[in-house]
Amino acid sequence: MFDSAGLTEHLLAVYRTLLQRPELGRGSRLSDLAVELGQSEDETSRDLEKLRELGFLVPSWIEGVEYPLDPSLTFGRLAARRQQEIEALSKELRSDQLAADRFTADLANSLVQRTTRDVEILEGRELANQRMQRFSPTRSVWGLIQSDASTVLDPEHFPDKQHLERGIEMRYVYPESYWKRSGARELAHFVFSLGGKVRLAPSVPFRLTIFDGASAVMGIDPDDTSVGAVVHHSRAVVRMAEELYLSFWNRAIDPFKDEQPARGSGVSAQEAEFLGLLVREATDEQVARKLGVSMRTVRRIAAKLSEQVGASGRFELGVRAAQRGWVD
């Protein structure tokens, strides 16, 4: 009973003894009280001090005399004190809970902000088009283009014309059905004339545009471009998008193959792909994985081409290969 308040069974026994024999509350009777309780005077003194702290033992108007308060008062006061402590603890708990809720909300908000930075959801075709116009690539734009009514076929109004004129590497993979549309060949020739590259695949699963290898844009609904688009900035997602794009690009047909200038020394298709990966700053491990060869073979190709053009490093090899027209 009231153990949590410090009122043990032993203290209750001392309190009961004082209630039954109040005369033992006199300071001069401490030894008698100790004998009655079967303990030392020091132990008895400590017990009396605890009862005073609990308010069970109070001084009398007679000097040197203490008396135990009536149980109806003492237990009532103790219960009221405990109730105050419980209310204080409840208030503290509520305060802690509010602080925990704020912490959780702040964390969730930071995660949302981080997610918002990694993913942009653009609802509706107009909003998606506006966002696409704000991209300012400095290196490359790779695109899987579906053949639908929204595909621009007029060279003068081609949205990527400004990037082509700035010398940005532009690569497009169109479905073969696109080639059958009126104006498609003319647009492709226009892109090709400005240094862009066009290839044809049997089909294209959805629209995908990759800017500078840093942002990947795809439709929310692959079958309905009017729904809007999603922009991914996460490196993991962009890398997956690049791998998907390259799988289509490498299998697609180049409709202008016969119109491209011959390669200076006739490098092989594997060597050309190696050089393409080299200028995109791929590591040896990435080159080996994408070519499906060993690291030893990658180093052998690099050594052969470097010797052929007189290059002393990867950067110089890329520059000299570009000068010779070996890089797509």
FIKE-109492 format. One line per 2 residues: number of its first residue (from 1); their letters; for each residue x, y, z of N, C-alpha, C. Coordinates in steps of 0.001 Angstrom, whole numbers. Example, Ala and Ser with C-alpha at 12.3 -4.5 7.8 and 13.67 -1.06 7.14 Angstrom:
REM residues 2
1) AS) 13190/-5690/7800/12300/-4500/7800/13200/-3300/7800 | 12850/-2250/7080/13670/-1060/7140/12900/30/7870;
REM end
This chain:
REM residues 328
1) MF) 847/-1196/0/0/0/0/880/1243/0 | 761/2083/-1011/1551/3301/-1186/3063/3023/-1175;
3) DS) 3432/1824/-1669/4864/1512/-1708/5628/2512/-2571 | 5001/2919/-3707/5677/3842/-4610/5932/5193/-3962;
5) AG) 5167/5528/-2900/5360/6789/-2180/6371/6652/-1060 | 6896/5456/-867/7885/5228/184/7309/4686/1475;
7) LT) 5983/4413/1490/5345/3894/2703/5379/2371/2661 | 6442/1799/3236/6613/354/3210/5821/-307/4327;
9) EH) 5735/-1627/4269/5044/-2382/5326/5731/-2187/6666 | 7040/-2047/6641/7783/-1832/7885/7409/-486/8514;
11) LL) 7352/584/7679/6971/1896/8208/5533/1891/8717 | 4670/1133/8032/3290/1014/8514/3249/348/9902;
13) AV) 4163/-619/10109/4214/-1291/11414/4662/-306/12498 | 5644/576/12151/6097/1589/13110/4958/2564/13399;
15) YR) 4283/2979/12338/3145/3907/12475/2038/3283/13327 | 1753/2021/13121/716/1338/13904/1103/1292/15382;
17) TL) 2362/1019/15621/2828/955/17024/2646/2300/17712 | 2970/3396/17003/2821/4733/17583/1345/5085/17800;
19) LQ) 483/4606/16929/-951/4853/17103/-1487/4106/18331 | -975/2888/18488/-1441/2074/19615/-789/2482/20939;
21) RP) 438/3008/20899/1142/3434/22115/1743/4821/21888 | 927/5848/21846/1384/7209/21550/2432/7724/22522;
23) EL) 2473/7149/23755/3468/7633/24716/4891/7351/24273 | 5058/6403/23337/6405/6086/22859/6907/7147/21879;
25) GR) 6058/8148/21578/6460/9226/20699/7329/10256/21379 | 7472/10155/22674/8366/11073/23376/9812/10754/23014;
27) GS) 10600/11820/22843/11997/11622/22500/12735/10800/23530 | 12327/10922/24785/13000/10191/25861/12688/8698/25829;
29) RL) 11675/8333/25048/11264/6924/25010/11775/6237/23730 | 12751/6843/23041/13253/6262/21789/13751/4845/21996;
31) SD) 14474/4611/23097/14999/3269/23351/13870/2285/23567 | 12790/2735/24280/11655/1843/24518/10964/1482/23196;
33) LA) 10841/2510/22301/10223/2257/21002/11068/1287/20174 | 12398/1440/20261/13285/547/19520/13136/-881/19995;
35) VE) 13026/-1049/21359/12826/-2397/21919/11500/-2969/21445 | 10466/-2129/21442/9135/-2568/21008/9157/-3039/19547;
37) LG) 9966/-2344/18743/10038/-2697/17325/11067/-3778/17033 | 11906/-4074/18016/12918/-5111/17834/14041/-4691/16918;
39) QS) 14458/-3418/17041/15541/-2937/16196/16385/-1942/16969 | 17467/-1448/16355/18370/-521/17048/17759/874/17075;
41) ED) 18345/1729/17951/17864/3106/18042/18144/3873/16740 | 19288/3597/16088/19599/4271/14821/18562/3914/13759;
43) ET) 18189/2655/13692/17172/2244/12718/15829/2900/13024 | 15525/2971/14308/14258/3583/14712/14246/5069/14386;
45) SR) 15385/5746/14578/15480/7169/14261/15256/7405/12770 | 15815/6534/11948/15622/6681/10502/14161/6463/10119;
47) DL) 13510/5498/10777/12092/5248/10477/11228/6444/10863 | 11526/7041/12005/10755/8200/12454/10940/9388/11500;
49) EK) 12153/9560/10993/12411/10651/10060/11608/10466/8776 | 11512/9229/8302/10732/8955/7091/9251/9222/7323;
51) LR) 8757/8882/8531/7353/9148/8837/7086/10651/8920 | 8071/11403/9421/7918/12858/9443/7839/13413/8017;
53) EL) 8714/12891/7107/8716/13356/5725/7387/13060/5038 | 6766/11958/5414/5481/11581/4825/4307/12313/5469;
55) GF) 4583/13004/6590/3514/13715/7289/2692/12832/8209 | 3203/11658/8560/2485/10738/9442/2803/11011/10916;
57) LV) 3883/11732/11149/4324/12014/12514/4594/13511/12609 | 3925/14169/13559/4064/15620/13697/4375/15967/15148;
59) PS) 5034/17112/15363/5359/17514/16730/4111/17988/17496 | 4121/17718/18772/3027/18164/19642/3349/19553/20187;
61) WI) 2356/20203/20788/2609/21503/21405/3489/21368/22628 | 3630/20118/23077/4540/19854/24209/5923/19586/23631;
63) EG) 6907/20303/24076/8262/20169/23554/8785/18759/23785 | 9405/18203/22707/10002/16880/22811/9017/15746/22622;
65) VE) 7810/16079/22264/6794/15031/22088/6263/15085/20654 | 6149/13936/19987/5553/13808/18665/4374/12855/18754;
67) YP) 3449/13040/17854/2318/12120/17887/1935/11782/16442 | 1403/10586/16237/995/10187/14902/-366/10782/14559;
69) LD) -502/11305/13349/-1786/11839/12916/-2775/10713/12681 | -4048/11068/12710/-5114/10093/12482/-4998/9532/11061;
71) PS) -5161/8224/10889/-5025/7606/9564/-5920/8233/8502 | -7099/8689/8885/-7997/9272/7891/-7399/10539/7276;
73) LT) -6565/11252/8073/-5893/12435/7561/-4640/12074/6757 | -3835/11191/7356/-2551/10866/6735/-2723/10213/5367;
75) FG) -3601/9226/5299/-3782/8544/4010/-4463/9450/2987 | -5334/10314/3479/-5969/11264/2566/-4960/12221/1978;
77) RL) -4067/12755/2843/-3032/13667/2357/-2071/12959/1401 | -1709/11713/1753/-785/10961/902/-1414/10690/-467;
79) AA) -2718/10351/-426/-3410/10094/-1693/-3476/11366/-2534 | -3732/12509/-1902/-3799/13776/-2626/-2434/14131/-3217;
81) RR) -1376/13881/-2441/-35/14159/-2925/300/13280/-4127 | -82/11992/-4010/177/11078/-5119/-603/11493/-6369;
83) QQ) -1830/11974/-6126/-2646/12415/-7251/-1990/13599/-7959 | -1426/14521/-7171/-726/15657/-7771/477/15191/-8581;
85) EI) 1185/14202/-8035/2352/13684/-8748/1923/13022/-10056 | 816/12272/-9997/318/11608/-11207/-90/12633/-12249;
87) EA) -767/13700/-11799/-1182/14742/-12743/30/15436/-13357 | 1064/15654/-12502/2277/16276/-13019/2956/15369/-14050;
89) LS) 2963/14062/-13740/3550/13114/-14681/2745/13053/-15973 | 1414/13113/-15852/559/13092/-17037/822/14322/-17902;
91) KE) 976/15473/-17240/1267/16698/-17980/2612/16588/-18683 | 3583/16042/-17962/4907/15868/-18548/4852/14889/-19713;
93) LR) 4050/13809/-19540/3908/12822/-20604/3261/13449/-21846 | 2227/14278/-21620/1583/14950/-22747/2560/15876/-23461;
95) SD) 3371/16576/-22657/4369/17462/-23245/5392/16665/-24058 | 5826/15521/-23500/6777/14673/-24218/6155/14129/-25495;
97) QL) 4863/13773/-25406/4194/13229/-26578/4085/14277/-27687 | 3796/15511/-27285/3732/16596/-28265/5091/16823/-28913;
99) AA) 6145/16762/-28086/7500/16929/-28624/7837/15788/-29586 | 7419/14559/-29208/7659/13410/-30085/6894/13552/-31390;
101) DR) 5655/14045/-31299/4852/14256/-32507/5493/15298/-33418 | 6022/16375/-32784/6675/17409/-33584/7927/16860/-34265;
103) FT) 8685/16053/-33503/9894/15445/-34064/9543/14559/-35251 | 8488/13716/-35057/8060/12814/-36128/7585/13592/-37340;
105) AD) 6818/14660/-37096/6313/15481/-38203/7453/16168/-38943 | 8441/16675/-38185/9582/17342/-38815/10374/16359/-39677;
107) LA) 10551/15142/-39132/11279/14127/-39891/10523/13766/-41161 | 9211/13554/-41011/8385/13225/-42184/8446/14344/-43215;
109) NS) 8430/15587/-42724/8480/16734/-43640/9807/16786/-44386 | 10893/16485/-43642/12205/16509/-44299/12297/15402/-45340;
111) LV) 11681/14232/-45034/11686/13139/-45994/10857/13492/-47219 | 9740/14166/-46984/8899/14597/-48102/9656/15598/-48966;
113) QR) 10355/16543/-48306/11119/17531/-49050/12221/16857/-49856 | 12856/15846/-49213/13906/15136/-49931/13315/14387/-51118;
115) TT) 12153/13732/-50897/11485/13023/-51981/11061/13995/-53066 | 10585/15173/-52655/10155/16177/-53623/11327/16615/-54491;
117) RD) 12511/16703/-53889/13685/17068/-54679/14035/15975/-55680 | 13803/14716/-55317/14157/13590/-56171/13095/13305/-57222;
119) VE) 11844/13642/-56936/10744/13320/-57842/9839/14537/-58002 | 9579/14906/-59247/8618/15965/-59552/7433/15330/-60271;
121) IL) 6242/15553/-59759/5036/15039/-60405/4343/16198/-61106 | 4217/16085/-62410/3651/17156/-63230/2332/16669/-63810;
123) EG) 1238/17115/-63227/-74/16645/-63656/-574/17462/-64844 | -942/16758/-65908/-1446/17427/-67093/-365/17682/-68125;
125) RE) -751/17630/-69406/213/17794/-70491/823/19182/-70502 | 32/20216/-70232/558/21589/-70292/1647/21817/-69255;
127) LA) 1401/21358/-68019/2404/21532/-66966/3666/20754/-67302 | 3488/19550/-67854/4647/18743/-68229/5454/19431/-69325;
129) NQ) 4770/19994/-70320/5467/20686/-71412/6218/21917/-70902 | 5595/22646/-69978/6258/23824/-69417/7541/23435/-68691;
131) RM) 7478/22326/-67942/8665/21874/-67210/9760/21413/-68175 | 9374/20755/-69253/10362/20295/-70225/11113/21480/-70841;
133) QR) 10410/22581/-71046/11026/23763/-71643/12039/24420/-70709 | 11923/24133/-69413/12857/24754/-68451/14171/23987/-68326;
135) FS) 14251/22799/-68919/15511/22064/-68875/16532/22769/-69772 | 17739/22915/-69274/18827/23531/-70045/20025/22588/-70042;
137) PT) 19975/21535/-70872/21072/20556/-70875/22373/21187/-71347 | 23466/20703/-70806/24782/21210/-71197/25611/20151/-71925;
139) RS) 25109/18896/-71871/25914/17810/-72441/25123/16932/-73400 | 23980/16396/-72952/23281/15426/-73789/21791/15370/-73479;
141) VW) 21038/14930/-74499/19616/14627/-74347/19360/13328/-75098 | 18894/12309/-74364/18553/11030/-74965/17045/10859/-74868;
143) GL) 16408/10409/-75940/14962/10294/-75894/14423/9045/-76558 | 13473/8395/-75892/12624/7382/-76512/11328/8106/-76859;
145) IQ) 10998/8167/-78140/9866/8970/-78582/8773/8068/-79131 | 7583/8161/-78585/6446/7417/-79105/5852/8154/-80302;
147) SD) 5281/7394/-81186/4660/7991/-82370/3196/8260/-82088 | 2876/9519/-81770/1484/9888/-81557/1250/11287/-82106;
149) AS) 39/11745/-81978/-326/13034/-82578/433/14201/-81961 | 957/14030/-80734/1654/15139/-80062/3105/15280/-80498;
151) TV) 3617/14297/-81284/4986/14368/-81746/5125/15439/-82815 | 6005/16417/-82566/6186/17539/-83497/6986/17076/-84708;
153) LD) 6457/17325/-85927/7129/16915/-87155/7635/18110/-87965 | 7359/19310/-87523/7787/20516/-88226/9162/20941/-87712;
155) PE) 10183/20905/-88565/11545/21272/-88112/11620/22656/-87478 | 10858/23612/-88016/10931/24970/-87493/10380/25082/-86080;
157) HF) 9511/24175/-85696/8914/24209/-84362/9364/23025/-83505 | 10433/22371/-83945/10938/21230/-83191/11466/21720/-81844;
159) PD) 10947/21215/-80705/11306/21770/-79388/12781/21675/-79036 | 13506/20702/-79609/14916/20536/-79263/15851/21229/-80252;
161) KQ) 15296/22021/-81143/16114/22701/-82141/17199/23556/-81482 | 16825/24268/-80419/17790/25136/-79737/18954/24340/-79162;
163) HL) 18680/23121/-78657/19759/22295/-78109/20673/21795/-79224 | 20075/21406/-80371/20879/20942/-81503/21802/22049/-81990;
165) ER) 21284/23257/-82059/22080/24381/-82542/23209/24751/-81581 | 23029/24394/-80287/24098/24662/-79308/25125/23538/-79266;
167) GI) 24936/22490/-80080/25901/21404/-80130/25715/20349/-79051 | 24548/20340/-78415/24270/19314/-77408/24108/17965/-78098;
169) EM) 24653/16900/-77511/24487/15558/-78076/23009/15148/-77969 | 22370/14941/-79109/20955/14589/-79133/20798/13208/-79762;
171) RY) 20146/12313/-79047/19888/10967/-79565/18402/10657/-79407 | 17795/10185/-80494/16370/9862/-80457/16154/8442/-80972;
173) VY) 15330/7707/-80275/14889/6396/-80753/13387/6494/-80999 | 13004/6319/-82266/11595/6364/-82646/11115/4954/-82990;
175) PE) 9832/4682/-82851/9297/3404/-83339/9225/3420/-84863 | 9261/2250/-85494/9224/2176/-86950/7943/2793/-87506;
177) SY) 6864/2757/-86726/5607/3337/-87190/5736/4841/-87405 | 6649/5474/-86683/6870/6910/-86833/7368/7234/-88239;
179) WK) 8200/6365/-88775/8814/6590/-90079/7778/6673/-91195 | 6598/6103/-90926/5550/6081/-91952/4721/7358/-91955;
181) RS) 4886/8190/-90959/4098/9421/-90872/4637/10476/-91826 | 3732/11266/-92338/4119/12336/-93256/4971/13376/-92522;
183) GA) 6110/13686/-93077/6994/14675/-92484/8056/14088/-91575 | 7953/12788/-91251/8895/12170/-90313/10307/12145/-90882;
185) RE) 10440/11751/-92133/11763/11671/-92742/12412/13060/-92836 | 11600/14055/-93164/12128/15410/-93272/12660/15904/-91921;
187) LA) 11900/15613/-90855/12349/16024/-89525/13617/15282/-89139 | 13663/13987/-89429/14850/13199/-89090/16072/13723/-89828;
189) HF) 15908/14093/-91095/17023/14669/-91862/17453/16000/-91261 | 16485/16762/-90791/16804/18047/-90160/17638/17820/-88897;
191) VF) 17215/16878/-88063/17956/16547/-86839/19356/16075/-87191 | 19442/15203/-88210/20732/14658/-88624/21655/15756/-89138;
193) SL) 21076/16725/-89871/21890/17802/-90450/22502/18694/-89385 | 21872/18754/-88205/22398/19571/-87108/23259/18756/-86131;
195) GG) 23573/17514/-86515/24456/16697/-85680/23739/15749/-84739 | 22398/15745/-84778/21652/14819/-83940/21649/13425/-84526;
197) KV) 21238/12448/-83776/21233/11055/-84212/19839/10469/-84009 | 19393/9734/-85012/18062/9126/-84978/18194/7650/-85285;
199) RL) 17511/6827/-84501/17451/5399/-84779/16008/4931/-84663 | 15736/3802/-85318/14386/3252/-85355/14362/1887/-84683;
201) AP) 13387/1695/-83804/13186/421/-83119/11813/-126/-83507 | 11622/-1442/-83428/10307/-2007/-83757/9184/-1357/-82962;
203) SV) 9456/-1051/-81704/8454/-382/-80869/9153/346/-79731 | 8447/1298/-79134/8954/2056/-77990/7904/1947/-76881;
205) PF) 8275/1474/-75677/7274/1210/-74634/6603/2456/-74078 | 7345/3543/-73966/6802/4792/-73432/7776/5931/-73719;
207) RL) 7303/7134/-73478/8182/8294/-73655/9206/8353/-72517 | 10424/8632/-72871/11495/8765/-71885/12507/9760/-72420;
209) TI) 12847/10742/-71604/13882/11717/-71965/14869/11821/-70814 | 16154/11732/-71134/17206/11801/-70112/18076/13022/-70410;
211) FD) 18156/13931/-69468/18932/15162/-69626/20257/15065/-68874 | 21358/15153/-69619/22711/15195/-69025/23003/14010/-68115;
213) GA) 22288/12914/-68278/22496/11767/-67395/22171/12065/-65959 | 21355/13120/-65721/21050/13530/-64344/19563/13533/-64033;
215) SA) 18714/13671/-65043/17265/13714/-64836/16591/12865/-65898 | 15606/12072/-65469/14859/11220/-66390/13384/11593/-66307;
217) VM) 12794/11891/-67467/11391/12298/-67532/10607/11205/-68240 | 9522/10755/-67631/8662/9753/-68253/7212/10049/-67915;
219) GI) 6307/9498/-68698/4899/9763/-68486/4352/9079/-67255 | 3371/9716/-66617/2690/9088/-65489/1950/7845/-65971;
221) DP) 1265/7991/-67107/559/6878/-67730/1207/6637/-69087 | 1877/5489/-69291/2571/5241/-70552/1650/5287/-71770;
223) DD) 367/5066/-71554/-580/5014/-72670/-1339/6315/-72885 | -1133/7299/-72049/-1879/8545/-72164/-999/9715/-71723;
225) TS) -417/10414/-72677/503/11507/-72357/-210/12711/-71758 | -1541/12777/-71909/-2264/13924/-71362/-2324/13904/-69839;
227) VG) -2048/12752/-69223/-2106/12643/-67761/-1005/13473/-67106 | 156/13554/-67768/1269/14311/-67203/2549/13506/-67200;
229) AV) 3513/13976/-66455/4829/13336/-66458/5430/13339/-65063 | 6467/12512/-64908/7227/12430/-63655/8692/12677/-63983;
231) VH) 9341/13552/-63218/10767/13822/-63388/11514/13172/-62220 | 12415/12277/-62553/13223/11588/-61537/14634/12165/-61536;
233) HS) 15112/12530/-60351/16484/13029/-60209/17364/12042/-59442 | 16749/11008/-58871/17516/10016/-58125/18515/9333/-59047;
235) RA) 19759/9236/-58590/20809/8637/-59427/20484/7189/-59780 | 19895/6453/-58848/19572/5047/-59110/18536/4936/-60221;
237) VV) 17484/5760/-60151/16439/5707/-61171/16986/6170/-62517 | 17771/7240/-62524/18329/7740/-63783/19241/6692/-64415;
239) RM) 20005/5989/-63586/20897/4963/-64147/20088/3827/-64772 | 19004/3421/-64119/18148/2394/-64708/17552/2876/-66026;
241) AE) 17162/4163/-66063/16617/4728/-67296/17679/4717/-68405 | 18913/5019/-68060/19994/5003/-69049/20218/3598/-69603;
243) EL) 20200/2611/-68713/20395/1225/-69155/19266/800/-70091 | 18034/1196/-69741/16893/871/-70596/17054/1549/-71953;
245) YL) 17407/2819/-71924/17562/3553/-73175/18633/2906/-74059 | 19788/2588/-73487/20884/2017/-74269/20521/661/-74856;
247) SF) 19696/-99/-74136/19279/-1395/-74682/18467/-1206/-75958 | 17650/-153/-76023/16896/137/-77242/17813/750/-78307;
249) WN) 18665/1674/-77892/19559/2351/-78832/20476/1363/-79554 | 21056/429/-78807/22008/-512/-79385/21349/-1506/-80343;
251) RA) 20061/-1750/-80156/19363/-2693/-81037/18634/-1986/-82185 | 18528/-661/-82086/17782/91/-83095/18585/233/-84388;
253) ID) 17877/556/-85470/18480/698/-86800/18745/2171/-87091 | 19910/2437/-87663/20266/3804/-88051/19811/4035/-89495;
255) PF) 18785/4856/-89710/18298/5055/-91082/19248/5867/-91954 | 20237/6518/-91347/21173/7343/-92103/22576/6734/-92117;
257) KD) 22664/5461/-91910/23970/4824/-91812/24807/5060/-93058 | 24163/4975/-94215/24906/5139/-95463/25292/6590/-95722;
259) EQ) 24650/7521/-94991/24925/8933/-95222/26011/9475/-94305 | 26421/8693/-93300/27419/9155/-92349/28808/9020/-92946;
261) PA) 29726/9917/-92612/31088/9845/-93157/31789/8585/-92692 | 32608/8038/-93545/33328/6806/-93197/34300/7089/-92068;
263) RG) 34520/6118/-91260/35437/6270/-90129/36868/6272/-90651 | 37681/7126/-90025/39031/7324/-90497/39828/6060/-90718;
265) SG) 39869/5149/-89766/40658/3934/-89902/39796/2694/-89792 | 38476/2862/-89891/37587/1711/-89869/37608/945/-88557;
267) VS) 37356/1621/-87433/37296/921/-86144/36104/-15/-86141 | 36197/-1094/-85371/35117/-2075/-85313/33931/-1514/-84536;
269) AQ) 32801/-2200/-84660/31604/-1770/-83934/31853/-1800/-82424 | 32578/-2823/-81958/32875/-2915/-80524/33759/-1764/-80086;
271) EA) 34764/-1422/-80912/35655/-313/-80585/34909/1016/-80617 | 33967/1145/-81565/33176/2377/-81636/32317/2539/-80390;
273) EF) 31725/1433/-79925/30909/1491/-78716/31777/1812/-77504 | 32978/1244/-77466/33923/1544/-76385/34234/3040/-76349;
275) LG) 34497/3620/-77535/34822/5042/-77597/33627/5891/-77177 | 32416/5459/-77559/31222/6194/-77149/31065/6220/-75640;
277) LL) 31341/5085/-75001/31267/5023/-73538/32403/5829/-72907 | 33554/5819/-73571/34708/6542/-73043/34427/8043/-72963;
279) VR) 33854/8613/-74015/33614/10060/-74017/32483/10429/-73071 | 31657/9445/-72662/30615/9705/-71660/31154/9482/-70248;
281) EA) 32498/9310/-70177/33197/9215/-68887/32813/7970/-68103 | 32511/6883/-68815/32227/5621/-68143/33522/5028/-67604;
283) TD) 33450/4344/-66455/34625/3680/-65897/34887/2389/-66663 | 36068/1815/-66450/36388/544/-67110/35385/-539/-66725;
285) EQ) 34972/-539/-65462/34005/-1535/-65012/32677/-1372/-65744 | 32212/-128/-65911/30952/119/-66619/31072/-260/-68097;
287) VA) 32219/41/-68711/32431/-314/-70114/32388/-1833/-70280 | 33077/-2536/-69387/33106/-4000/-69477/31707/-4587/-69345;
289) RK) 30930/-4036/-68417/29575/-4552/-68208/28693/-4298/-69425 | 28774/-3105/-69996/27894/-2759/-71118/28321/-3445/-72412;
291) LG) 29628/-3728/-72572/30083/-4437/-73768/29988/-5945/-73597 | 29835/-6378/-72338/29764/-7818/-72074/31095/-8511/-72235;
293) VS) 32184/-7811/-71875/33529/-8379/-71994/34241/-8260/-70653 | 35428/-8810/-70589/36216/-8756/-69359/36968/-7441/-69261;
295) MR) 37448/-7155/-68057/38257/-5953/-67851/39538/-6034/-68689 | 40054/-7240/-68849/41278/-7416/-69639/41041/-7004/-71090;
297) TV) 39868/-7367/-71612/39549/-7003/-72997/39387/-5497/-73135 | 38761/-4850/-72149/38599/-3398/-72179/39957/-2714/-72236;
299) RR) 40872/-3183/-71403/42211/-2566/-71387/42956/-2835/-72696 | 42709/-3996/-73286/43357/-4319/-74563/42847/-3378/-75661;
301) IA) 41515/-3139/-75684/40944/-2234/-76689/41506/-816/-76509 | 41561/-370/-75234/42064/976/-74941/43513/1123/-75386;
303) AK) 44329/93/-75118/45750/145/-75484/45912/181/-77008 | 45110/-640/-77708/45205/-712/-79171/44846/633/-79812;
305) LS) 43718/1220/-79380/43275/2482/-79958/44215/3620/-79587 | 44710/3626/-78330/45639/4675/-77898/46905/4658/-78738;
307) EQ) 47397/3439/-79009/48604/3308/-79840/48314/3758/-81274 | 47101/3452/-81748/46726/3772/-83127/46683/5282/-83374;
309) VG) 46227/6043/-82341/46102/7500/-82525/47201/8268/-81803 | 48074/7562/-81090/49160/8222/-80376/48703/8967/-79138;
311) AS) 47713/8417/-78431/47186/9054/-77214/47872/8470/-75987 | 48094/9328/-74986/48769/8886/-73759/47818/8672/-72590;
313) GR) 46536/8933/-72786/45562/8763/-71696/44155/8701/-72232 | 43204/8429/-71310/41806/8272/-71702/41251/9560/-72320;
315) FE) 41539/10689/-71702/40996/11953/-72202/41516/12238/-73605 | 42817/12087/-73782/43411/12367/-75095/42881/11394/-76146;
317) LG) 42647/10136/-75750/42087/9150/-76674/40705/9589/-77142 | 39895/10075/-76210/38554/10533/-76569/38595/11708/-77528;
319) VR) 39509/12647/-77260/39627/13833/-78123/40070/13434/-79529 | 41079/12598/-79600/41615/12213/-80918/40612/11351/-81700;
321) AA) 39855/10521/-80969/38844/9704/-81637/37740/10583/-82211 | 37349/11615/-81456/36326/12541/-81942/36815/13292/-83172;
323) QR) 38075/13685/-83157/38640/14420/-84290/38636/13561/-85560 | 38767/12258/-85403/38793/11358/-86548/37395/10868/-86953;
325) GW) 36386/11308/-86209/35029/10899/-86530/34712/9478/-86137 | 35405/8966/-85121/35180/7587/-84684/34064/7487/-83639;
327) VD) 33684/8613/-83073/32700/8578/-81972/31339/8989/-82512 | 30322/8190/-82205/28954/8532/-82642/28449/9742/-81872;
REM end
